[in-house]
Amino acid sequence: MAIICETGTDSMRHSLPLTPQFYVTAPQPCPYLEGRMERKLFTALQGENAAELNDSLSAQGFRRSQNVLYRPSCADCAACLSARIDVSAFAPSRSQKRTIKRNEGLNRRATSPWATEDQYALFRKYLDSRHADGGMADMDVFEFAAMIEETPIRSRVIEYHDIESGELIGVCLTDVLGDGVSMVYSFYTPDRPRASLGNYIILDHVEIARAAGLPYVYLGYWVPGSQKMGYKANFAGLEVYMGGAWQKLKDPETFELKQHPLSNDPIAEQVANISLPDVGPRSR
């Protein structure tokens, strides 16, 4: 059974709890929809069973940020929907085929989650061009290194280099799950707008998952009505997590969230409905 609490205890400082403890953030302005407030349900990702917990909660709409798993839990809104691509149902559109063609000059390289100066320089260039007013705009090199390196699970840094020049063009921090790959965060050069690098990195992750025999590519959150997140609906085979289950997204243009005063369950009920992996202490 999961536990929800607001503060820690002295005993937590010395040993890990037997079951995950869930917390709720204070409301703050939503970065996707103007005039709304966001709130997150989260738990620590730690201990010898971190991989199993990450797999289980990722399949229930949670996302990883360093050693924390979180899911939107807003009081009056349910617009943020965890999204993933069903690899078996995906086929590139004509536009996406052109994107793949435009990026044939890139070479993919998978490395351990270790931050480099080149990555940080590209990250700063990307933020200054695309998200200068975002929540990550003031991230320094040490915080960047923590984002890349602080992972208790199997993670990779996928780098994309120009074959001719060797220049680092794009990067994606990627988690390897039991049933797919999860794109934690990606960034790329703003100097190639026609290359559609953000879309290309997703398309390449579909190929990475297919080659590894993994059924899904986890994309983060799709937010209907948000221009920032609308592009995710352009990928065939997209599924969203709603009502405790993954559902195929049929037509993004006609999609409507059912919003009424009883749309969102109370926090305690949400936590009670979370399924946790059945794992015990590992033998030494």
C-alpha positions in Angstrom: 0.0 0.0 0.0 1.3 3.5 -0.9 1.5 6.1 1.8 0.9 9.8 1.4 2.3 12.3 3.8 3.4 15.9 4.1 6.5 15.8 6.2 9.3 13.3 6.9 10.3 11.7 10.2 13.6 11.2 12.0 13.6 7.6 11.1 13.5 8.4 7.4 16.9 10.0 7.6 18.5 6.7 8.5 16.6 4.1 6.5 14.4 4.0 3.5 10.7 3.4 4.0 9.3 0.0 3.2 6.8 1.5 0.7 7.0 4.7 -1.4 5.7 7.8 0.4 3.9 10.3 -1.8 3.9 14.0 -1.5 2.1 16.9 -3.1 3.6 20.2 -4.3 2.1 23.6 -3.5 0.0 25.1 -6.3 2.0 27.3 -8.7 1.2 28.9 -12.1 0.9 26.3 -14.9 3.7 26.6 -17.6 1.4 25.3 -20.3 -2.1 26.9 -19.9 -2.5 30.5 -19.0 -4.5 31.3 -15.9 -4.4 27.8 -14.4 -2.5 26.4 -11.4 -0.5 23.2 -11.4 0.2 20.7 -8.6 2.2 17.5 -8.7 2.1 14.2 -6.9 5.6 12.9 -6.4 7.7 10.3 -4.7 11.4 9.5 -4.3 13.1 7.1 -6.7 15.7 5.4 -4.6 16.9 2.1 -3.2 17.6 -1.3 -4.8 14.2 -1.6 -6.3 14.3 1.8 -8.1 14.1 0.2 -11.6 11.0 -1.8 -10.7 9.3 1.3 -9.2 10.2 3.4 -12.2 8.8 0.9 -14.6 5.6 0.5 -12.6 4.9 4.2 -12.1 5.9 5.2 -15.7 3.2 2.8 -16.9 0.8 4.8 -14.7 1.5 8.2 -16.1 4.5 9.2 -13.9 7.7 10.9 -15.2 11.2 10.9 -13.9 13.2 14.0 -12.9 16.6 12.9 -11.4 15.6 10.8 -8.3 12.0 11.9 -8.3 8.9 10.4 -10.0 6.0 12.8 -10.5 2.6 13.1 -12.1 0.2 16.1 -12.4 -2.4 16.2 -9.8 -4.1 19.5 -10.3 -7.3 20.3 -8.3 -9.4 21.8 -11.1 -7.7 20.6 -14.3 -6.7 17.3 -15.9 -5.2 18.6 -19.2 -1.7 17.2 -18.8 -1.9 13.6 -20.2 1.0 11.3 -20.2 1.7 10.2 -23.8 3.5 7.4 -25.5 3.9 6.0 -29.0 2.9 2.4 -29.7 5.8 1.4 -31.9 3.8 -1.4 -33.6 1.1 1.1 -34.6 3.5 3.8 -35.8 4.1 4.7 -39.4 5.8 8.0 -40.4 3.7 10.6 -42.3 5.0 12.1 -45.5 6.2 15.1 -43.5 8.0 12.9 -41.1 9.7 10.9 -43.9 11.0 14.2 -45.2 12.3 15.0 -41.7 14.2 11.7 -41.6 15.6 12.4 -45.1 16.8 15.9 -44.0 18.8 14.4 -41.1 20.6 11.6 -42.9 23.8 13.5 -42.3 23.6 12.9 -38.5 25.3 10.1 -36.6 23.7 8.7 -33.4 25.9 7.9 -30.4 24.6 6.4 -27.1 26.7 7.1 -24.1 26.6 6.7 -20.3 24.7 9.5 -18.4 27.7 11.8 -18.0 27.5 15.5 -18.7 30.1 17.2 -21.0 31.0 20.8 -21.7 29.7 20.4 -25.3 26.4 19.2 -24.1 26.0 22.2 -21.7 27.0 24.7 -24.4 24.3 23.2 -26.7 21.8 23.2 -23.8 22.4 26.9 -23.1 22.1 27.7 -26.8 18.9 25.8 -27.0 17.4 27.5 -23.9 18.4 31.0 -24.9 16.8 30.5 -28.3 13.6 28.5 -27.4 12.9 28.9 -23.7 14.6 32.0 -22.4 11.7 32.7 -20.0 11.2 29.1 -19.0 11.8 27.5 -15.6 15.1 26.0 -16.7 16.5 29.3 -18.1 18.8 29.9 -15.1 20.2 26.4 -14.8 23.9 26.5 -14.3 26.5 23.8 -15.3 26.2 22.0 -11.9 22.5 21.8 -12.1 22.8 20.6 -15.7 25.2 17.9 -14.6 22.8 16.8 -11.9 19.9 16.5 -14.4 22.0 14.3 -16.6 23.9 12.2 -14.0 21.6 11.8 -11.0 19.8 8.7 -12.1 19.3 5.5 -10.0 18.1 3.5 -13.1 19.4 2.5 -16.5 19.8 5.8 -18.5 21.6 6.8 -21.6 22.6 10.1 -23.2 21.8 9.8 -26.9 23.9 12.3 -28.9 23.5 13.3 -32.5 26.6 14.6 -34.4 27.0 16.0 -37.8 28.9 13.3 -39.8 31.0 15.7 -41.7 31.9 18.3 -39.1 31.6 16.2 -35.9 29.5 19.0 -34.4 27.1 18.1 -31.6 23.6 18.8 -33.0 21.2 17.3 -30.6 21.0 15.4 -27.2 18.4 13.3 -25.5 18.5 12.0 -21.9 16.8 8.7 -22.3 15.7 6.1 -19.7 15.5 2.4 -20.6 12.3 0.9 -19.2 11.0 -2.7 -19.1 8.5 -1.9 -21.9 10.1 1.0 -23.7 12.3 4.0 -23.8 11.4 7.2 -22.0 12.6 10.6 -23.4 13.3 12.5 -20.2 14.6 15.7 -21.9 15.9 16.6 -25.3 17.6 19.7 -26.7 19.2 20.6 -30.0 20.8 23.4 -32.0 18.4 26.2 -33.1 20.5 26.8 -36.2 18.7 24.2 -38.3 15.0 25.1 -38.2 14.2 23.3 -41.4 15.6 20.0 -40.0 12.8 19.7 -37.4 15.3 18.2 -35.0 12.8 17.8 -32.1 10.6 15.7 -34.3 13.6 13.8 -35.7 14.8 12.8 -32.3 11.4 11.3 -31.5 11.4 9.5 -34.8 14.8 8.1 -34.1 13.7 6.9 -30.7 10.9 5.0 -32.3 13.6 3.2 -34.3 15.7 2.7 -31.2 12.8 1.1 -29.4 11.9 -1.1 -32.4 15.5 -2.3 -32.8 15.5 -3.2 -29.0 12.2 -5.0 -29.2 10.6 -2.5 -26.9 6.9 -1.7 -27.5 6.7 2.0 -26.4 8.3 5.4 -26.6 7.3 7.5 -23.7 7.1 11.2 -24.7 6.2 13.0 -21.5 2.9 15.0 -21.4 0.6 16.0 -24.2 -1.5 19.1 -23.2 -4.5 19.8 -25.4 -4.7 23.5 -26.0 -1.0 24.1 -25.4 1.0 25.1 -28.4 4.2 23.9 -26.8 2.9 20.4 -26.5 0.7 20.1 -29.6 3.3 18.5 -31.8 3.1 15.2 -30.0 -0.3 14.6 -31.4 1.2 14.4 -34.9 2.7 10.9 -34.2 0.7 7.9 -35.3 0.1 5.3 -32.6 -0.1 7.9 -29.9 -1.7 6.8 -26.6 -2.6 8.9 -23.6 -3.1 7.9 -20.0 -6.7 8.7 -18.8 -8.9 7.3 -16.2 -6.3 4.8 -15.0 -5.6 3.3 -18.4 -3.8 3.9 -21.7 -6.2 4.9 -24.5 -5.5 5.4 -28.2 -5.7 9.0 -29.3 -8.0 8.9 -32.3 -8.5 12.5 -33.4 -6.6 15.3 -31.5 -8.8 18.0 -33.2 -12.0 16.7 -31.6 -10.5 15.6 -28.3 -12.3 17.0 -25.3 -11.5 16.6 -21.7 -14.4 15.8 -19.5 -14.2 18.5 -16.8 -16.7 18.9 -14.0 -16.5 19.5 -10.2 -15.9 15.8 -9.6 -13.4 15.2 -12.5 -10.4 14.7 -10.3 -10.2 12.3 -7.4 -8.9 13.5 -4.0 -5.2 13.0 -3.5 -5.7 10.2 -1.0 -7.9 8.3 -3.5 -5.3 8.8 -6.3 -2.6 7.4 -4.1 -4.7 4.5 -3.0 -5.3 3.6 -6.7 -1.6 3.5 -7.5 -0.2 0.0 -8.2 3.2 -0.7 -6.8 5.6 -3.4 -7.9 5.6 -6.6 -5.8 9.3 -6.6 -4.8 11.0 -7.7 -1.6 14.5 -7.3 -0.2 17.2 -8.7 -2.6 19.5 -11.4 -1.4 23.1 -10.4 -0.8 
